[in-house]
Amino acid sequence: MKVDDEAAGAVLNRLRRAQGQLAGVIAMLESGRDCTDVVTQLAAVSRALDKAGFKIVASGMRQCLAADGDAPLTEEQLEKMFLTLA
């Protein structure tokens, strides 16, 4: 699947942010930080990944439907793809 350049930039930024947040969670656990702080940061990682996934699906929907020369995805396959992000 090809994601347009503008969407790819936004997705990469979100993934890099999530990567930094995840490194922060690891450091927090290693240093014995408060559970509430760790969970808050972990939730931020989860939201960043969700947003990146939704952006990929939204921007790539046209390619998924056309399947770039392959057989187009069925409605059931598209639904399953969306549900994997939920």
Stockholm file with secondary structure:
# STOCKHOLM 1.0

chainA/1-86         MKVDDEAAGAVLNRLRRAQGQLAGVIAMLESGRDCTDVVTQLAAVSRALDKAGFKIVASGMRQCLAADGDAPLTEEQLEKMFLTLA
#=GR chainA/1-86 SS CCCCHHHHHHHHHHHHHHHHHHHHHHHHHHTTCCHHHHHHHHHHHHHHHHHHHHHHHHHHHHHHHHGGGSCCCCHHHHHHHHHHHC
#=GC SS_cons        CCCCHHHHHHHHHHHHHHHHHHHHHHHHHHTTCCHHHHHHHHHHHHHHHHHHHHHHHHHHHHHHHHGGGSCCCCHHHHHHHHHHHC
//
